[in-house]
Amino acid sequence: MAIQHQNDTELKDAAVRTAPPPMWQVVLLNDDYTPMDFVIDVLQHFFAMPSEKANQIMLKVHTEGRGICGVYPQDIAATKVAEVTQYARAHQHPLQCIMEVSQ
């Protein structure tokens, strides 16, 4: 779209390229108290993982200290972290859920 001004100078819209917003990983961290079955329940309930995938992520959390649950836009990742944390505390588990910028 061009705009005409009084002195016949034509201004053209500049093409603006914006980068997509960064994505965020939601990560569960291992602890010595949260039962493995509870971690599987969290993965199935909050991240819609099938049983086998939830079990794989739970084992990764247990053996490697952390496991990625999913990658989301910032607001969705923050909501998932808050929901998981609230659910864990309501069930008296110290499970930690964090978010990190995806690489």
Buried (B, 14 or more C-beta within 10 A) or exposed (E): EEEEEEEEEEEEEEEEEEEEEEBBBBBBBBBEEBEEEBBBBBBBEBBEBEEEBBBBBBBBBBEEEBBBBBBBEEEBBBBBBEBBBEBBEEEEBEBBBBBEEBE
